[in-house]
């Protein structure tokens, strides 16, 4: 999904609070489509690596995948 497509779809990502952990930090961003939450993006940062998970309910995919999240929401 391009930035222009996200703007046209009224997609917003609200940054979550950054929480310090023993090895780095973690943050849960909320993804909103037309004003309602469709999922979250979890970012974990540790020494030498960064991990992203895209979550919708109890289903997740590795990485930062907004297209999957929007498609998953429309299928529900």
Secondary structure as GFF3:
##gff-version 3
##sequence-region A 1 76
A	DSSP	alpha_helix	3	8	.	.	.	ID=ss1
A	DSSP	beta_strand	11	14	.	.	.	ID=ss2
A	DSSP	beta_strand	19	20	.	.	.	ID=ss3
A	DSSP	beta_strand	24	33	.	.	.	ID=ss4
A	DSSP	beta_strand	36	46	.	.	.	ID=ss5
A	DSSP	beta_strand	49	56	.	.	.	ID=ss6
A	DSSP	beta_strand	59	62	.	.	.	ID=ss7
A	DSSP	alpha_helix	66	75	.	.	.	ID=ss8
###
